[in-house]
């Protein structure tokens, strides 16, 4: 006879390992997936500060105490939200996929979901909230693609390459999202913001103290964000390839 888990047993399990309570239709049906999707919708519209079990319950027309049967804390809710978004980055493909293509897919799909869910960008990079099955699958796919290539036999080399790409991706995404947020807060696009702040920039240029920065302001091309992201990523991948020889020459 199967032993029913005790409460103390369940407390030691992660949110993904704990069995979900049986759904009760009245007054409204609930499930962890429904709760998480409602929380993601709130965060997309109003930001993470607006997310709480109370606000999610209100959006679902369910009293907060019902939600606590499915999710014990806001931290667990955030964990599930992050993993839900990672589920949108699935980059599966053939085993023979080129290592550069695999890491590009990893990078661009991370960027795509971050631009769909701006709150997600601020939560990239730490390990605290990245323990769910979708997040693990996201990283496993990229790591596995490297492990099949000559030059990446050592797991430490794989980790070094992956962390290098991840560091670039996180920094580039967070910078791009900060520009988007600035536009939303000011109501000005990039060109309008630059025009509104031109007098300050002009004083900086005329001071003569920052000649190279002045050239940047006056001469640098205005490159689309996606192009900048791709160019920077290519530089990172070129550096990895140079550092380990030529991994694409594998038999």
ZIMO-V972009 format. One record per backbone hydrogen bond with DSSP energy under -1.0 kcal/mol. NH is the residue of the N-H (numbers start at 1). CO is the residue of the C=O. E is the energy in kcal/mol with one decimal. If there is no record, write none. Layout:
# ZIMO-V972009
nh->NH co->CO e->E
nh->NH co->CO e->E
This chain:
# ZIMO-V972009
nh->10 co->6 e->-2.0
nh->11 co->7 e->-1.8
nh->13 co->10 e->-1.7
nh->18 co->14 e->-1.5
nh->35 co->31 e->-2.3
nh->36 co->32 e->-2.8
nh->37 co->33 e->-2.5
nh->38 co->34 e->-1.9
nh->39 co->35 e->-2.2
nh->40 co->36 e->-2.6
nh->41 co->37 e->-1.9
nh->42 co->38 e->-1.9
nh->43 co->39 e->-2.5
nh->44 co->40 e->-2.6
nh->45 co->41 e->-1.7
nh->46 co->42 e->-3.4
nh->47 co->43 e->-1.7
nh->50 co->47 e->-1.3
nh->51 co->48 e->-1.8
nh->56 co->52 e->-2.7
nh->57 co->53 e->-2.3
nh->58 co->54 e->-2.4
nh->59 co->55 e->-2.1
nh->60 co->56 e->-1.7
nh->62 co->57 e->-3.1
nh->66 co->63 e->-1.7
nh->68 co->64 e->-1.4
nh->70 co->67 e->-1.8
nh->71 co->67 e->-2.4
nh->77 co->73 e->-1.6
nh->78 co->74 e->-2.8
nh->79 co->75 e->-2.4
nh->80 co->76 e->-2.3
nh->81 co->77 e->-2.4
nh->82 co->78 e->-2.7
nh->83 co->79 e->-2.2
nh->84 co->80 e->-2.2
nh->85 co->81 e->-2.0
nh->86 co->82 e->-2.4
nh->87 co->83 e->-1.4
nh->88 co->85 e->-2.0
nh->89 co->86 e->-1.9
nh->97 co->94 e->-1.6
nh->102 co->98 e->-2.5
nh->103 co->99 e->-2.1
nh->104 co->100 e->-2.5
nh->105 co->101 e->-2.6
nh->106 co->102 e->-2.2
nh->107 co->103 e->-2.4
nh->108 co->104 e->-3.2
nh->109 co->105 e->-2.4
nh->110 co->106 e->-1.4
nh->111 co->107 e->-2.1
nh->112 co->108 e->-2.5
nh->113 co->109 e->-2.0
nh->114 co->110 e->-1.9
nh->115 co->111 e->-2.1
nh->116 co->112 e->-1.2
nh->117 co->113 e->-2.1
nh->120 co->117 e->-1.9
nh->123 co->120 e->-1.2
nh->124 co->121 e->-1.2
nh->130 co->127 e->-1.1
nh->136 co->132 e->-2.5
nh->137 co->133 e->-2.1
nh->138 co->134 e->-2.1
nh->139 co->135 e->-2.0
nh->140 co->136 e->-2.6
nh->141 co->137 e->-2.2
nh->142 co->138 e->-1.1
nh->143 co->139 e->-2.6
nh->144 co->140 e->-2.9
nh->145 co->141 e->-1.8
nh->146 co->142 e->-1.5
nh->147 co->143 e->-2.0
nh->149 co->146 e->-2.0
nh->152 co->149 e->-2.1
nh->158 co->154 e->-1.8
nh->159 co->155 e->-2.5
nh->160 co->156 e->-2.1
nh->161 co->157 e->-2.4
nh->162 co->158 e->-2.7
nh->163 co->159 e->-2.8
nh->164 co->160 e->-1.8
nh->165 co->161 e->-2.2
nh->166 co->162 e->-2.8
nh->167 co->163 e->-2.5
nh->168 co->164 e->-1.9
nh->169 co->165 e->-2.8
nh->170 co->166 e->-2.8
nh->171 co->167 e->-2.1
nh->172 co->168 e->-2.8
nh->173 co->169 e->-2.6
nh->174 co->170 e->-2.6
nh->175 co->171 e->-2.0
nh->176 co->172 e->-2.3
nh->177 co->173 e->-2.9
nh->178 co->174 e->-1.9
nh->179 co->175 e->-1.6
nh->180 co->176 e->-1.8
nh->181 co->177 e->-2.7
nh->182 co->178 e->-2.1
nh->183 co->179 e->-2.0
nh->184 co->180 e->-2.1
nh->185 co->181 e->-2.6
nh->186 co->182 e->-2.5
nh->187 co->183 e->-2.2
nh->193 co->189 e->-2.7
nh->194 co->190 e->-2.3
nh->195 co->191 e->-2.1
nh->196 co->192 e->-2.3
nh->197 co->193 e->-1.5
nh->198 co->195 e->-1.3
nh->201 co->197 e->-1.8
nh->202 co->198 e->-3.1
nh->203 co->199 e->-1.9
nh->204 co->200 e->-1.8
nh->205 co->201 e->-2.3
nh->206 co->202 e->-2.7
nh->207 co->203 e->-1.3
nh->208 co->205 e->-1.3
nh->214 co->210 e->-2.3
nh->215 co->211 e->-1.7
nh->216 co->212 e->-2.0
nh->217 co->213 e->-2.1
nh->218 co->214 e->-2.4
nh->219 co->215 e->-3.3
nh->220 co->216 e->-1.0
nh->223 co->221 e->-1.1
nh->228 co->224 e->-2.3
nh->229 co->225 e->-2.4
nh->230 co->226 e->-2.3
nh->231 co->227 e->-2.7
nh->232 co->228 e->-2.6
nh->233 co->229 e->-2.2
nh->234 co->230 e->-2.4
nh->235 co->231 e->-1.9
nh->236 co->232 e->-2.0
nh->237 co->233 e->-2.7
nh->238 co->234 e->-2.5
nh->239 co->235 e->-2.0
nh->240 co->236 e->-2.1
nh->241 co->237 e->-2.5
nh->242 co->238 e->-2.3
nh->243 co->239 e->-2.0
nh->244 co->240 e->-1.2
nh->249 co->246 e->-1.9
nh->250 co->247 e->-1.1
